[in-house]
Amino acid sequence: MGKNISDDSVDLMFTDPPYAREYLEVWEELGKLAHLVLKRGGFLASYTGTDYLDAVTARLSQHLDYYTLIPGVFDSRQCRD
């Protein structure tokens, strides 16, 4: 993932990974990639569901500083595992 992106070359990453439990490992990989490719002061913004929010935040926080959570309300029938 991200093998062709130069280190310290990205201002903003905006993602929407799968929300299901079996994809939680994606969040740690995303944190590692963001740590490498984001410029100083760059941001990772991402959608995620609330079911595993603590696990997602913990995985990202291994590699990135956490700033804020911006909630959005969507039709829950479309956001379930």
Secondary structure, DSSP 4 states (H G I P E B T S, - for coil): --TTSPTT-EEEEEE----SGGGHHHHHHHHHHHHHHEEEEEEEEE---STTHHHHHHHHHTTS-----------GGGS--
